[in-house]
Amino acid sequence: MDNQFIRRVSGVFSTLNTPFTLFDANGRLLYGSVTQTLQPPVDLPFDQVYSREGAVYYKADVGHGCILMTPDAPHAPDSLKMAAALLQALFPPEGSQDANTGYQQLFQGTMSLAEREALIEEYRIPREAARCVLLLSAASQVPKPVESILKTILPIDQGDVLVSMNRHSAALVKALPDSAAAEELSEYAAAMQETALSEEGLSLLIGIGDTVHQVNDLQKSYRQARLAVDIGSVFHPHRSIFAYRNLLLERFLAEVPLETASRYHGMLFNRKTARLFTDEMLDTVNMFLEKDLNISDTARQMYIHRNTLVYRLEKIQKQTGLDLRHFHDAITYKLLFELKKTSMLHSDADSTSERK
């Protein structure tokens, strides 16, 4: 039990008429004063009262267990149970706001090994469990911190922790069964989005990090969730849920150096092709790619004649040499087109650095 909890116990128990002494589950004195060396019954079952040598003991299921003692008296058992209830109320449950700072520091990853171990112990963060981090970011300005909005409307399951990162974002450490699939997390994220929008009018961008099993890997899952939002919102501006594991191509393109990205993008999209690649033409090609190069589905989706679509594709082939009806040329177009968004990511990073 941490020092903060002991200070709370001291502040409350000191106001009571009945004197109480508190030991941890191993018999170590935490609070109170005794005139002789006492060894409390550490093997005492939970919720059991035991009398010995003028003292009454009671083992409370608080934290990892603790033992209360008071002088033997007619109402001692009832007094001990009342004190145990007070302890339960004082003890911060796992995942409470008291752990917010601990998880923030864990995500930042700037601590030494000894500091991290002390933090894990102080905030009782489980060392081994299947978890992932979801970053919940407000898509627009909010009247109060996102975390304070979400904690009133979202059902937080046992083992989950909602952490305030800043005014506009919060991180949810989600406890998972080992069999949880990525699709289930996306469905869960969509349900959170719907609840936040319907209850508070809050639009959320949600990044989903990979599932990890060790406490030291939570930092990695958090960074993945944050990167998923940063990259996903640029490459897929019409989406709002981004799973890190599903952004493999986008992550690769994001790492292409700015100069290289600009040079290769300009090989296809330049002054000579500006008249060709109008907004209408770009929409047509993007829909054609989205429909897996299916001419009939694309024409039907865009409400245009099949021959009109073929004409546009042949026009691109004539001026650029790329026949988008073939996979190799289609993927070449796709990569060169998406490189423009890589430039946007570099610009956003530069702007963030300047603000800092």
C-alpha positions as CSV (number, residue, x, y, z in Angstrom):
1,M,0.0,0.0,0.0
2,D,1.4,3.4,-0.9
3,N,2.1,6.3,1.3
4,Q,-0.8,8.3,0.0
5,F,-3.3,5.7,1.1
6,I,-1.7,5.4,4.6
7,R,-2.0,9.2,5.0
8,R,-5.7,9.0,4.2
9,V,-6.1,6.2,6.7
10,S,-4.3,8.2,9.3
11,G,-6.5,11.3,8.7
12,V,-9.7,9.4,9.1
13,F,-8.8,6.9,11.8
14,S,-7.3,9.7,14.0
15,T,-10.8,11.2,14.3
16,L,-12.4,8.1,15.6
17,N,-12.9,7.3,19.3
18,T,-12.0,3.6,18.8
19,P,-8.2,3.1,18.4
20,F,-7.3,1.0,15.4
21,T,-4.0,-0.5,14.3
22,L,-3.4,-1.5,10.7
23,F,-1.1,-4.2,9.4
24,D,-0.5,-5.4,5.8
25,A,-1.1,-9.0,4.8
26,N,2.4,-9.9,5.9
27,G,2.0,-8.5,9.4
28,R,4.0,-5.3,8.8
29,L,2.7,-2.3,10.9
30,L,1.2,0.4,8.6
31,Y,-0.7,2.6,11.0
32,G,-1.2,2.9,14.8
33,S,1.0,2.4,17.8
34,V,1.6,-0.7,19.9
35,T,3.5,-0.9,23.2
36,Q,4.8,-4.4,22.4
37,T,5.9,-6.4,19.4
38,L,2.8,-8.0,18.0
39,Q,2.6,-10.6,15.3
40,P,-1.0,-10.5,13.9
41,P,-2.5,-13.8,12.5
42,V,-1.4,-13.5,8.9
43,D,-3.1,-16.7,8.0
44,L,-6.5,-15.4,9.1
45,P,-9.2,-15.9,6.4
46,F,-10.8,-12.8,5.0
47,D,-13.8,-11.4,6.8
48,Q,-13.0,-13.4,9.9
49,V,-12.7,-12.1,13.5
50,Y,-10.0,-13.5,15.8
51,S,-9.3,-12.7,19.5
52,R,-6.0,-13.1,21.2
53,E,-4.3,-11.6,24.3
54,G,-6.7,-8.8,24.7
55,A,-6.8,-7.8,21.1
56,V,-9.3,-8.5,18.3
57,Y,-8.2,-8.9,14.7
58,Y,-10.1,-8.7,11.4
59,K,-8.7,-9.4,7.9
60,A,-10.2,-7.0,5.3
61,D,-10.2,-7.7,1.5
62,V,-8.6,-4.4,0.6
63,G,-5.7,-4.1,-1.8
64,H,-3.7,-7.3,-1.4
65,G,-5.3,-7.8,2.0
66,C,-4.8,-6.0,5.4
67,I,-5.3,-6.8,9.0
68,L,-7.1,-4.5,11.5
69,M,-6.7,-4.7,15.2
70,T,-8.5,-3.0,18.1
71,P,-8.6,-3.7,21.9
72,D,-11.0,-6.4,23.0
73,A,-14.4,-5.0,23.8
74,P,-18.0,-6.0,23.4
75,H,-18.5,-4.1,20.2
76,A,-15.0,-4.7,18.8
77,P,-16.1,-7.0,15.9
78,D,-18.6,-4.4,14.7
79,S,-16.1,-1.6,15.0
80,L,-13.5,-3.6,13.0
81,K,-16.1,-4.2,10.2
82,M,-16.9,-0.6,10.2
83,A,-13.2,0.3,9.9
84,A,-12.9,-2.2,7.1
85,A,-15.7,-0.5,5.2
86,L,-13.9,2.8,5.6
87,L,-10.7,1.3,4.3
88,Q,-12.5,0.0,1.2
89,A,-13.9,3.5,0.6
90,L,-10.5,5.1,1.1
91,F,-8.6,2.6,-1.1
92,P,-8.6,3.8,-4.7
93,P,-9.9,1.1,-7.0
94,E,-7.6,0.0,-9.8
95,G,-8.0,2.3,-12.8
96,S,-9.2,5.3,-10.7
97,Q,-8.1,8.9,-11.3
98,D,-5.2,8.4,-8.8
99,A,-3.5,6.2,-11.4
100,N,-3.9,8.8,-14.2
101,T,-0.5,10.3,-13.6
102,G,1.1,6.9,-13.4
103,Y,-0.3,5.8,-16.7
104,Q,0.7,9.1,-18.3
105,Q,4.3,8.6,-17.2
106,L,4.2,5.0,-18.4
107,F,3.1,6.1,-21.9
108,Q,5.8,8.8,-22.1
109,G,8.6,6.2,-21.5
110,T,11.0,8.7,-20.0
111,M,11.7,6.9,-16.7
112,S,14.5,4.7,-15.7
113,L,13.9,1.0,-15.0
114,A,13.9,1.6,-11.2
115,E,11.4,4.6,-11.6
116,R,9.1,2.5,-13.8
117,E,9.1,-0.4,-11.3
118,A,8.3,2.0,-8.4
119,L,5.5,3.5,-10.5
120,I,4.0,0.1,-11.4
121,E,4.0,-0.9,-7.7
122,E,2.6,2.4,-6.4
123,Y,-0.4,2.5,-8.8
124,R,-0.9,-1.3,-8.7
125,I,-0.7,-1.6,-12.5
126,P,-1.0,-5.3,-13.5
127,R,2.2,-6.6,-14.9
128,E,0.8,-9.3,-17.1
129,A,-2.5,-9.0,-18.9
130,A,-3.8,-8.8,-22.4
131,R,-4.4,-5.1,-23.1
132,C,-4.4,-2.6,-25.9
133,V,-4.5,1.2,-25.9
134,L,-7.2,3.2,-27.7
135,L,-6.5,6.9,-28.2
136,L,-9.7,8.9,-28.2
137,S,-9.2,12.4,-29.7
138,A,-11.9,15.1,-30.2
139,A,-12.4,16.0,-33.8
140,S,-13.2,19.6,-32.9
141,Q,-13.1,22.0,-29.9
142,V,-14.6,20.7,-26.7
143,P,-16.0,22.7,-23.7
144,K,-14.2,20.6,-21.2
145,P,-11.5,17.8,-21.1
146,V,-12.4,14.8,-23.2
147,E,-11.7,12.4,-20.4
148,S,-14.2,14.2,-18.1
149,I,-16.9,13.9,-20.8
150,L,-16.2,10.3,-21.6
151,K,-16.1,9.0,-18.0
152,T,-19.7,10.1,-17.5
153,I,-21.1,8.3,-20.6
154,L,-18.9,5.3,-21.4
155,P,-19.3,2.1,-19.5
156,I,-15.8,1.3,-18.3
157,D,-15.4,-2.4,-17.8
158,Q,-13.5,-3.9,-14.9
159,G,-9.8,-3.8,-15.7
160,D,-10.1,-0.9,-18.1
161,V,-8.5,2.5,-17.3
162,L,-9.4,5.8,-18.8
163,V,-6.4,8.2,-18.8
164,S,-6.5,11.9,-19.5
165,M,-3.7,12.9,-21.9
166,N,-4.7,16.5,-22.5
167,R,-7.8,18.6,-22.9
168,H,-8.6,17.1,-26.4
169,S,-7.6,13.4,-25.9
170,A,-7.8,10.5,-23.6
171,A,-6.3,7.0,-23.7
172,L,-8.4,3.9,-22.8
173,V,-6.3,1.0,-21.6
174,K,-8.7,-1.8,-22.6
175,A,-8.4,-5.2,-20.9
176,L,-9.0,-8.0,-23.5
177,P,-9.7,-11.7,-23.5
178,D,-6.9,-13.6,-25.2
179,S,-9.4,-14.5,-28.0
180,A,-10.2,-10.9,-28.9
181,A,-10.0,-10.1,-32.6
182,A,-9.0,-6.9,-34.2
183,E,-12.5,-6.6,-35.8
184,E,-14.1,-6.7,-32.3
185,L,-12.0,-3.7,-31.2
186,S,-13.1,-1.8,-34.2
187,E,-16.7,-2.6,-33.4
188,Y,-16.2,-1.6,-29.8
189,A,-14.6,1.7,-31.0
190,A,-17.6,2.4,-33.3
191,A,-19.9,1.8,-30.3
192,M,-18.0,4.3,-28.3
193,Q,-18.2,6.8,-31.1
194,E,-21.9,6.4,-31.4
195,T,-22.4,6.9,-27.7
196,A,-20.2,10.0,-27.5
197,L,-22.0,11.6,-30.5
198,S,-25.5,10.8,-29.4
199,E,-25.0,11.6,-25.7
200,E,-22.7,14.6,-25.8
201,G,-22.4,15.6,-29.5
202,L,-18.7,14.7,-29.3
203,S,-17.1,13.5,-32.5
204,L,-14.1,11.2,-31.9
205,L,-11.1,10.1,-33.9
206,I,-10.0,6.7,-32.4
207,G,-6.6,5.1,-32.9
208,I,-6.2,1.4,-31.9
209,G,-2.8,0.1,-30.8
210,D,-1.7,-3.6,-31.0
211,T,-2.6,-5.9,-28.1
212,V,0.3,-6.4,-25.6
213,H,0.7,-8.7,-22.7
214,Q,3.4,-7.0,-20.6
215,V,3.1,-3.7,-18.7
216,N,6.3,-2.4,-20.2
217,D,4.7,-2.7,-23.7
218,L,1.8,-0.4,-22.9
219,Q,3.9,2.5,-24.1
220,K,4.3,0.8,-27.5
221,S,0.6,0.3,-27.8
222,Y,-0.1,3.9,-26.9
223,R,2.4,5.2,-29.4
224,Q,0.9,3.0,-32.1
225,A,-2.6,4.3,-31.3
226,R,-1.4,7.9,-31.5
227,L,0.4,7.2,-34.8
228,A,-2.7,5.5,-36.2
229,V,-4.7,8.7,-35.7
230,D,-1.9,10.9,-37.1
231,I,-1.4,8.8,-40.2
232,G,-4.9,7.5,-40.7
233,S,-6.6,10.9,-40.6
234,V,-4.3,12.1,-43.4
235,F,-4.5,9.0,-45.7
236,H,-8.2,8.4,-45.0
237,P,-9.8,11.7,-44.1
238,H,-13.3,10.3,-44.4
239,R,-12.7,7.7,-41.8
240,S,-12.6,8.1,-38.0
241,I,-11.4,4.7,-36.6
242,F,-7.8,3.7,-37.4
243,A,-6.2,0.4,-36.3
244,Y,-2.4,0.5,-36.4
245,R,-2.2,-3.0,-37.7
246,N,-4.3,-2.2,-40.7
247,L,-2.2,0.8,-41.8
248,L,0.8,-1.1,-43.1
249,L,1.0,0.6,-46.5
250,E,0.3,4.0,-45.0
251,R,3.0,3.6,-42.4
252,F,5.5,2.7,-45.1
253,L,4.6,5.7,-47.2
254,A,4.8,8.0,-44.1
255,E,8.5,7.0,-43.7
256,V,9.4,8.0,-47.2
257,P,11.7,11.1,-47.0
258,L,10.0,14.3,-48.1
259,E,12.3,15.0,-51.0
260,T,11.8,11.5,-52.4
261,A,8.0,11.6,-51.9
262,S,7.7,15.0,-53.7
263,R,10.0,13.9,-56.6
264,Y,8.1,10.7,-57.4
265,H,4.6,12.3,-56.9
266,G,5.6,15.0,-59.3
267,M,6.5,12.4,-62.0
268,L,2.8,11.8,-62.5
269,F,1.1,14.8,-61.1
270,N,2.6,18.0,-62.6
271,R,1.8,20.9,-64.8
272,K,1.6,18.7,-67.9
273,T,-1.1,16.5,-66.4
274,A,-3.0,19.2,-64.5
275,R,-5.7,19.4,-67.1
276,L,-6.1,15.6,-67.1
277,F,-6.4,15.0,-63.4
278,T,-9.4,17.2,-62.6
279,D,-11.4,16.6,-59.5
280,E,-13.9,14.6,-61.5
281,M,-11.1,12.4,-63.0
282,L,-9.5,11.8,-59.6
283,D,-12.9,10.9,-58.1
284,T,-13.4,8.4,-61.0
285,V,-10.0,6.8,-60.5
286,N,-10.3,6.6,-56.8
287,M,-13.7,4.9,-57.0
288,F,-12.3,2.5,-59.7
289,L,-9.5,1.5,-57.3
290,E,-11.9,1.2,-54.4
291,K,-14.1,-1.2,-56.5
292,D,-11.1,-3.4,-57.2
293,L,-10.8,-2.3,-60.8
294,N,-14.3,-3.5,-61.6
295,I,-15.7,-1.3,-64.4
296,S,-19.3,-2.3,-64.0
297,D,-19.4,-1.7,-60.2
298,T,-17.6,1.7,-60.6
299,A,-19.9,2.9,-63.4
300,R,-23.0,1.9,-61.3
301,Q,-21.6,3.6,-58.2
302,M,-20.9,6.8,-60.0
303,Y,-24.1,6.8,-62.1
304,I,-22.2,7.1,-65.3
305,H,-22.2,4.9,-68.5
306,R,-19.7,2.1,-68.7
307,N,-18.3,3.6,-71.9
308,T,-17.8,6.9,-70.2
309,L,-15.6,5.2,-67.6
310,V,-13.7,3.3,-70.2
311,Y,-13.1,6.6,-72.1
312,R,-11.7,8.3,-69.0
313,L,-9.4,5.3,-68.3
314,E,-8.1,5.3,-71.9
315,K,-7.5,9.0,-71.7
316,I,-5.2,8.5,-68.7
317,Q,-3.5,5.7,-70.6
318,K,-2.9,7.9,-73.6
319,Q,-1.4,10.8,-71.7
320,T,0.5,9.0,-69.0
321,G,1.1,5.5,-70.3
322,L,-0.6,3.9,-67.3
323,D,-3.5,1.5,-68.1
324,L,-5.3,1.4,-64.8
325,R,-7.2,-1.7,-65.8
326,H,-4.1,-3.6,-65.1
327,F,-3.0,-4.2,-61.5
328,H,0.6,-3.2,-61.9
329,D,-0.3,0.2,-63.4
330,A,-3.1,0.7,-60.9
331,I,-0.8,0.1,-58.0
332,T,1.8,2.4,-59.5
333,Y,-0.8,5.2,-59.8
334,K,-2.0,4.5,-56.2
335,L,1.5,4.8,-54.7
336,L,2.4,8.0,-56.6
337,F,-0.9,9.6,-55.7
338,E,-0.6,8.7,-52.0
339,L,2.9,10.2,-51.8
340,K,1.3,13.7,-51.8
341,K,-0.2,12.8,-48.4
342,T,3.3,11.8,-47.2
343,S,4.3,15.4,-47.9
344,M,1.3,16.6,-45.8
345,L,2.5,14.4,-42.9
346,H,5.9,16.0,-43.0
347,S,4.4,19.5,-43.1
348,D,2.2,18.7,-40.1
349,A,5.3,17.4,-38.2
350,D,7.2,20.6,-39.0
351,S,4.3,22.7,-37.8
352,T,4.1,20.8,-34.5
353,S,7.8,21.2,-33.9
354,E,7.6,25.0,-34.5
355,R,4.7,25.3,-32.1
356,K,6.8,23.5,-29.5
